[in-house]
Amino acid sequence: MRYVVTGGSGYIGSRLIDSLVDRSDTERVVIADVRPPRAFRPKAEYQHLDVRDRRGAEELLRRERPDAVVHLAFVLDPIHDEDSMYEIDVHGTANVLEAATAGDVEHVLVTSSATAYGAFPDNPVPLTEEHPVRGVPDFEYARDKAEIDRLCQLWAFRNPERTMTIVRPCIVFGPRVENFIVRLWANQPFQADFGGPDVPIQFVHEDDLVEALIGLLDGRHPGAFNIAGDGTMTLRECADLIGLKRRRVPLSLYRRLASLLWLLRLSETPPGNLHFALHPWVVANDKVKATLGWTPRYPTRETFEITMRARGLLDGEGSSERPEIAAPVGA
């Protein structure tokens, strides 16, 4: 098997490549990224690729003739330049899909996100893969993921002889994860309580996600697949576990504060992210279990505990004495 992994130098990409190169049926893995990987492995080669370069993507896939393309080249941490984020995430995905068509690639796997469903009061709990992806208009990450997801669905419709796999993971955590979501839990001085219902939340362990990706690649399974650890927590349970105090705050005031912090570049998250703290967006993992016989080794709660313990926010017995933080860092 020959693979091209866009964004292969990133966190999940690196973990996936570690698994792929250890397999006897893997002939070659091309890491296509704007930056080289931190370490090189046998069977793996680095090729510079900016997914905004459509011609470069086409040339790469025509030259490499991979059996499968895994598209992971996305911006995870929100940036203030929404146009650049859109160019990388949405136009970049369109370029990779066009290149896959031109290069006669038989299987494309793209990581979407559970955030593509959006967080809305009328969301069923849990969301299955048949539910439409709606994103949210004022949180660019979810909005772009919804558009990416629809691009992939359209590509599958136009190329019925090929395989499109759309992966929609919930929040990915683990001992080595480093992203704005982890930092939000680690750095916020308190958790805001808006007086509404306590929203459920899910986590999937990095190892479980990679295992699911491998299974979907091996089986060339078409369609969309939610990936999530078993069980849920609530935001209150998460806060209590790591000793994070909750404070009642008027939602309208908090929205204005979040907007100001984002405008002043004192927050890593735009105010639109608040939708995901106010409304449910829990996904069902039954389909991937039935398709692969996959079962996550780490449930949601254990994944959260492992991650917080790695950040020094939880001791070995599952309790925390959280240090006081002087000023807000995230919203």
Rosetta blueprint (number, residue, H / E / L):
1 M L
2 R E
3 Y E
4 V E
5 V E
6 T E
7 G L
8 G L
9 S L
10 G L
11 Y H
12 I H
13 G H
14 S H
15 R H
16 L H
17 I H
18 D H
19 S H
20 L H
21 V H
22 D L
23 R L
24 S L
25 D L
26 T L
27 E L
28 R E
29 V E
30 V E
31 I E
32 A E
33 D E
34 V L
35 R L
36 P L
37 P L
38 R L
39 A L
40 F L
41 R L
42 P L
43 K L
44 A E
45 E E
46 Y E
47 Q E
48 H E
49 L L
50 D L
51 V L
52 R L
53 D L
54 R H
55 R H
56 G H
57 A H
58 E H
59 E H
60 L H
61 L H
62 R H
63 R H
64 E H
65 R L
66 P L
67 D L
68 A E
69 V E
70 V E
71 H E
72 L L
73 A L
74 F L
75 V L
76 L L
77 D L
78 P L
79 I L
80 H L
81 D L
82 E H
83 D H
84 S H
85 M H
86 Y H
87 E H
88 I H
89 D H
90 V H
91 H H
92 G H
93 T H
94 A H
95 N H
96 V H
97 L H
98 E H
99 A H
100 A H
101 T H
102 A H
103 G L
104 D L
105 V L
106 E L
107 H E
108 V E
109 L E
110 V E
111 T E
112 S L
113 S L
114 A H
115 T H
116 A H
117 Y H
118 G L
119 A L
120 F L
121 P L
122 D L
123 N L
124 P L
125 V L
126 P L
127 L E
128 T L
129 E L
130 E L
131 H L
132 P L
133 V L
134 R L
135 G L
136 V L
137 P L
138 D L
139 F L
140 E H
141 Y H
142 A H
143 R H
144 D H
145 K H
146 A H
147 E H
148 I H
149 D H
150 R H
151 L H
152 C H
153 Q H
154 L H
155 W H
156 A H
157 F H
158 R H
159 N L
160 P L
161 E L
162 R L
163 T E
164 M E
165 T E
166 I E
167 V E
168 R E
169 P E
170 C L
171 I E
172 V E
173 F E
174 G L
175 P L
176 R L
177 V L
178 E L
179 N L
180 F H
181 I H
182 V H
183 R H
184 L H
185 W H
186 A H
187 N H
188 Q L
189 P L
190 F L
191 Q E
192 A E
193 D E
194 F L
195 G L
196 G L
197 P L
198 D L
199 V L
200 P E
201 I E
202 Q L
203 F E
204 V E
205 H E
206 E H
207 D H
208 D H
209 L H
210 V H
211 E H
212 A H
213 L H
214 I H
215 G H
216 L H
217 L H
218 D H
219 G H
220 R L
221 H L
222 P L
223 G E
224 A E
225 F E
226 N E
227 I E
228 A L
229 G L
230 D L
231 G L
232 T L
233 M E
234 T E
235 L H
236 R H
237 E H
238 C H
239 A H
240 D H
241 L H
242 I L
243 G L
244 L L
245 K L
246 R E
247 R E
248 R E
249 V L
250 P L
251 L H
252 S H
253 L H
254 Y H
255 R H
256 R H
257 L H
258 A H
259 S H
260 L H
261 L H
262 W H
263 L H
264 L L
265 R L
266 L L
267 S L
268 E L
269 T L
270 P L
271 P H
272 G H
273 N H
274 L H
275 H H
276 F H
277 A H
278 L H
279 H L
280 P L
281 W L
282 V L
283 V E
284 A L
285 N L
286 D H
287 K H
288 V H
289 K H
290 A H
291 T H
292 L H
293 G L
294 W L
295 T L
296 P L
297 R L
298 Y L
299 P L
300 T H
301 R H
302 E H
303 T H
304 F H
305 E H
306 I H
307 T H
308 M H
309 R H
310 A H
311 R L
312 G L
313 L L
314 L L
315 D L
316 G L
317 E L
318 G L
319 S L
320 S L
321 E L
322 R L
323 P L
324 E L
325 I L
326 A L
327 A L
328 P L
329 V L
330 G L
331 A L
